[in-house]
Structures are given as structure tokens and as C-alpha cells.
Amino acid sequence: MNRKLRGALAALGVAGLASVTAVLGLGASSSAASPSTATTSAVPSWCGPKKITLALADGFGDNNWRQITTENARVEAAECPSVTKFVYTDGQGNTQKAISDIQGLVAQGISAMVDFPDAGPAMLPALTQAYKAGVVTVPYRVTPGGKAGVNYNYFISTNFTAAGVLWGKWLVKALPHGGNVVNLGGPPANSQSLEEFQGMQSVLKSHPNIKFIGQTPYNVTNWDPAQTQKVITALLAKFPKIDAITTDFGAALASSFGAFKQAGRKVPAVATEDSNLLSCDRKAMLATDPGFKLFTVDSQNWMVRAAVDFAVAKASGGTLPSSTVVPQLAFEDSLSGKPNRPICNASLPGTAFISSLQTSIVKDRLTVAQEKKALGVK
């Protein structure tokens, strides 16, 4: 995919759409973004000639992962001058609102829609309705069930089982004598957390001295830092021995480290997705706990770009990308140092994700300035 980062897309306000929580771009004085307002100098192959409107419908948008992911979508949409409007909706963790958001976007005549179906299969009827109404519909990351070509156009997936396998293999190294592991996940029955647990189980079935405690397949946190703190506090009160924690939202886990201090306990080994806060907190703790072990996979905020590419290509008449699958990648390992040792970037807020930043090799990520903008900091 040709996904070099360019400038920002000036977006419209959408009158009468009560479910829209934010319209990303310029104010009401701008009627549309046109090729002359876009800053891109080379149109990517997935951007066709037909003018379209694009929406990102989130099931839950109130955390830093979603903020940075939304900026990735907005910047990617800016690559295509045929996208004249980019609209964002936030279901706020309420399934009925997320459904209403999709229905409202269809009623307003949006051309294409990317959706994060947090509620899983509960979102399938609304997505199917949008697809049958002629809206190019592309759910991503968490499966809503159903089938591409029947209920939606494409599903952009990643192999969360592979992430679980990476975590499981690392746990075997981090806990050579075995131990108790607590697994944290998102909303109930979401495919990401379930598949990650399955991946870990496929490895740990050969290591019975490493066992999961607490709720399985995972303790529900809804990917919400406040809920994560409550869950961690309860687990510390219930289990005197926790040797490792696995979780698919490292930033939320880091926000609960105070609960360990309050309980007089050290933070155990952690396998998760990367988080600047997590790595910086670990760095600060090394003075008193030099044995703090950490492993992360790439947080994949940029995964939404693949969904945008497919949605825009289908709606605008561009060339479809080659694959609907985004790979899982190891990012940090305090034991091996490969591919990176834990990275703390003190110039960025704790809410940042280092894996989402551009490098000299990887271009389809955000600049430091864009990530700070997404997080509302200077």
C-alpha cells in the first residue's frame, strides 16, 4: 500500500446528524475539502477519481488508543483528494448508541464507513443494513461475525492469536519456575481478547506450572483505565501471589500501578501492547525494582489505515490493496532487547504510543507533532 503521510484533510460539519460527536477538520465556513486544499503531491493507488464522503464509527472513543487511531484515519483520508468529508462518531461504549450512529450515517448518505465494532456480533445487523443500503462498509480489528460480501464489504483483521502466542512464549522465558498469571481484556466476548487468550493457551498447555488465575478467559476492563484500576485492586485483594499480567491495553494497566504501591506489592512481569506510560513507569521503577520484566507487541494504531484504504478504494474507484490482514509484530522485550528494549520517550506524554510514530524505514505512521495533536498536547 502507498501510505506516505501527508497533511490534514479539511472536513465538513454535518448538519442534522445528532449521533456525530465530532467532525474532524475546518469549521462550518468551509464547504468541502477539494484536491486544491489537500496537501498531498502524489495520489495513492487506492484513491480513485470518484468524490466520496467517509466516516469512522467508533464503538468507544474515550481513550488514548482511539484518539491516536482516529488521527491515523484522518491523516490517511487526507492522502486522497477524492474524500470531500470525514466524519467521526463515538458510541461511548453504549451498544445502542453505536448502532444509532451507524444508522444515522446511513440516513445522511455517507459513501463509505469504517467501523470498530466494540460490541462484536451485536453490531452485525446495523453493519448489514448499511451494506445493503449501498454504503461501503468496512469493520476492522474486532470481528462482528458475518461474512464479507454478505454483511459488509471487507473485514480488516489481524491475528490476535499470534499476539497471544508471542505473549505465551515470553511468559515461558519470564517465569522459568512457573507462576500465576492474570489476564485482562476488553469488553465481554470481544474477539481480540478471546483470540489472544487462545494463543497463550496454545503455548502454555505444555507448561502446566504457569496457570491463569482470576476470571478466564479474561477479566473484563472494557479497555477503560478507571475500570482497569478497579479490577486490579480487586485482584490484588484476592490473590496474594501474582507473577505476571497479560493485557491488550498496556496504557490502562500502567494507570493502575498505584494500586500495587498501595497494596505494598511489586508490579509483576507484564506482557501487553506498547505504551509510553508503561515503559516510562518501568524506567522509573528500575531503581527499586531492577527485575521488572516487560514485553510488548506493536499497538497497531495504524491498522485503521488499512481499513480506510479499502473503504476509499471501493467507494472512489481506486485500486484495492492486496491484503485484508495486518500482521502482529513484537515491539519491546526487556529480556532479549529485540527488536527493542523498552522505550521511554520523555518528550512525549505517557499517553503516546511509540510504535505509532514514523521512522526512517516505516512511513505509514504519525509524526511526533501529529501524535501530540491527537492527544491534545503541545
N, C-alpha and C positions, 0 to 999 in steps of 0.2 A: 504494500500500500504506500502511496506517496502522501506522507502526512507531515510535512515540514511545518513548523509553527509559524504563523503569520500574525497579523494584527487582529483587532477586535471587530466583531460584526455589530453594526448599529441596528438595534431591534425595535420593533413597533410596540406600542401599547395595544392591548386587545380589549376593545370596548365590550362590555356586557358579559364577559366571562368571569363569573363570580369565583370559579374554582381556581383561577390562575392566581398564584400567590406572588409571582414576580415575573416581570418581563425584562429580560436582560438586554441592556443597550441604552440607546438615547431616549430622550423624553418624547412627549406627545407631539412636539413640533416637527419631528422627523417622520415622514410618511412611510418610508421604507429604506432598507439598505439596498443599494444597487451596485453593479460592478464598479461604478466610478467611485463609490465610497469604500469598497473593500480595499485592503492594503496588499493583498496577495498579488504577486507578479507572475506566478505560474499556476494555472488551474490544474488541480489534480485529476487523475483519470476518472475517479468516482463522481466527479461533479459534472453532470450533464447540462444541456442547454435550457431545459425547461425550468421556468420560475416556480419555486415551491415555498411553502411555509413548513417549519419544523418545530416540534415540541419535544421536550424531555419531561416525562411524567414520573416523578419520584414517589415511591410509597412512603418514604420517610426521608426528610432532608435536613434534619436538625442535628448534624454532627459534622466534624471537620472533614471526614472522608467524603461525604456527599458534597460539601462546599467545593473541595478541590476537584472532585469528579465533574461537577457542574461546570466549572471553569474549563476543564478539558473539553467538554462537549461544546461550549460556547466558542472556544478558540478553534476547534476543529470545524465547526459550522462556518466560521469566518473564512476558511480556505475556499469556500465555494460561493462565488458571486451570485449564483442562481438562488441561494437561500435568502429570501427577502424578509423573513421574520423568524425569530427564535423565541419560543415561549417556554417557560418553566412552571411546573406545578408541584406542590408539595402535599402529599397525602397525610402528613403529620402522624404517621403510624396508625391511622384510622382507616380500616379497610373500606368502609363505606365511602369515606371522602375520596380515597384513591380511585374507587370505581366511578364516583361522580365526576372527578377530574377528567378521566378518560372520556366519559360521556359528553362532558362539556366541550372538550376539544373537538370531538367528532361533530357536535352540533355547530361549532364555529367554522367548520370546513377546513381544518388543518390538513395539509397534504401528507405529512409523514410524522410518525411518532416513535420515539424511543422510550421504553418503559422499564423501570426497575420494579418488578412485581414482588415487593416485600412479603405480601400475604400469600404468595405461592398460588396454588390452584384456585383459590378464591377469586383471583383476578382473571381467570380464563374466560368467563362469559363476557366481561367487558372488552377484553382484548379481541375476542372473536367478533363481537359486534362491530368494533372499529374496523377490523379487517374486512368484514363483509360489506361495510359501508363504503369501502374504497380507499380507506386511509392506509398508507403503507405503515405497517405495524411491526416493530422490532423490539421484543423484550430481550433483556440481557442479564447475565450473571446468575440470577436466581430463577429457576425454571417455574413457569406457571402450569406445567403439564401441557397437554395438547400436542399438536403437530404442525410443523412449518408447512405452509401451503394449504392448510385446512383451517387453522385457528389464528394464524398470523403469517407474515411473510418469511421471517427468519428469526431464529433464536441464536444469539451470540453467547456462546458458552465458554467456560474454562473448566479444566479438570480439577475440581476441588479434591477429588480422591487423591490426585497426585500431590497436592499440598499436604494432605494428611499423611501420605507415605513419607514425605520429606520430614515432617514433624516426628513421626514414629521412629524413623531411622536415627534421628538426632537424639531422641529420648533414650534409645538404647545406649548411645555413647555417653550421654549426660548422667544417666543413672545406671552405672555398671553393676551395682549391687541391688538393683530394683528399687521400687518405691511407689508411693501413692500419687496419682495424677488427677487433678481437677480439670475438666474440660468445660469451657464457656462457649456459648453460641449466641446466635441472634434470636429472631422471633421463633415461636414454636413452628416446627415442621418445615422450616426453610431448607431448601436443597443444599445450600452451601455448607451449613453446619453439619447436616446429616452426612454428606459425602466426605467431608474432612474426617469425621469420626470413623467412617468405614475404612478410609485409607489408613488411619492409625491402627485400627483393629487388625488390618491385614498384615501389618508388621508385628504388632505386639502379641498376637496369638502364639508366636513362637517364644515369647518372653513372659511367662506367667508371673514372674516376680515383679513385673510392672503392671499395676492394676489401676483402673479408674475408680474414683470414689465420688460420692455425691450423686446428683442426678445424671442419668445417662439416657440418650446419647450425649446430652449436654445440659448444663444449667442455663436456663433462658435469661438473657440480658437485654434482648431487643436492640442490641448494638447501641445502648444508651449508657453513657458514663454514670449517671446517677443510679440507674438500676444495677449496673455492674458493681458499684460500691456496696449496695445493699446485699447483693449476692455474695460478694467476697467476705463481708463482715459476718454473714450467717455461716458461711463455710468455715471460717476461722474459729468461730464459737463451737462448731460441731466436730471438727476434726483436728486433733492435736498434732497430727503429722501430715503435712502436705509437702511433697518433694518436688512437684513440678506443676505448672499450669499451662494448658494449651488454650488458645483463644483466637478467633478470627478477627479481633479488633484490638490490637495492642495499645492503641491510644486510650481506649476506655479502661483497659486494665491498669495502665500507668496512673490514671486518675484515682485509683483505689489503693495506691501504695501506702497512703496514710493509715489505712486500716491495719496493715501489718505492723507499722510502728506502734500504733495504739495498743495492739494485742501483744507487743513485745516479741514479735516473730520476724525472722528474716524473709525477704522475698525469695521464693524458691526458683528453680530453673524455669525459664519461660520459653515456649515455642509459639510464635504468633506471626502476624503481619507487621511490617516495619512501621515505626513511629519515631519521630524525632524526640518527642517527650520521653518515650520509653528508653531510648538509647542515652539521652542526656541524664535521666534519672539514674540509670545504671552507672554511668560515669561518675556521678556524684556519690553513689553508694560504695564505689570500689575502695575508698579509703577505709571504710569499716567492714566491708564485705567483699574482699578481693575475689571470692569464689562465685560471684553472681554470674550464672550462665545464661546466655541469650542466643536464640536462633530465630531468624525471621525469613519470611518469603516476601517477595515484592507485593506491595499493597494494591497494585493494578488499578489505580485511579484512572489511568489512561485507557482501560478496557472499553470505556464508553465511546472512545473514538472509533473503534471498530463498528459499534452499533450505529453511530452517526453515519459512517461511510456507507454501510449497507442501505440505511434508510434513504439517504440522499441519492445514492446511485439509482436505486429502484424508482424513486419518485421523479427524479430530474432527467432520467435517461442516460446516466453515466455508466461507466464500466464497473460491474460488481467486483469487489475484492475476491481474492482466491479462497479464503478460508473463514468459516464462522467460529473457529476455535482459537482462543487466546491461551498461550502456554503459561504454566506456572513456573516461577523462577525463584531459586534461593537467592537471598539478598545479603544477610549478615549471619555470621557464625563466630561466637566468641571462643569456641574450642579450636576450630581449624583456621579461622581467619579468612576463609574462602566462601564466596567470592569477595567478601569484605568483612573486616572486623566491624563491630557495632559503630555506627557513625553518628556523632552528635554535632550538629551544626548550630553553634551558639548564636549565629547571626539571624537565625530563623526562629519563629515561635515554636513552642512544643507541639502545637497542633499541625505542624508541617509533616509531610512525608518526603523523605529524601529520595526514595525510589521514583517519585513522580517528577523529578527535576531532569531537565535536559543535561546531556553530557556531550563531549566532542564526538562520541560514537552514536549515541541514541538521541535522535532529534524529536521524536514524537512524544515529547513531554513538555511540561511548563517551564518557563523561565522563573528565576527567583522572584522577579517583580510580579509575574502573573500569579504565582502561588501566594505571595503576600496579599495581593489584591483579593484573591478568593477568600482568604481568611480575615480580611478586613483590617490588616495591619500595614504600617508604613515601613 
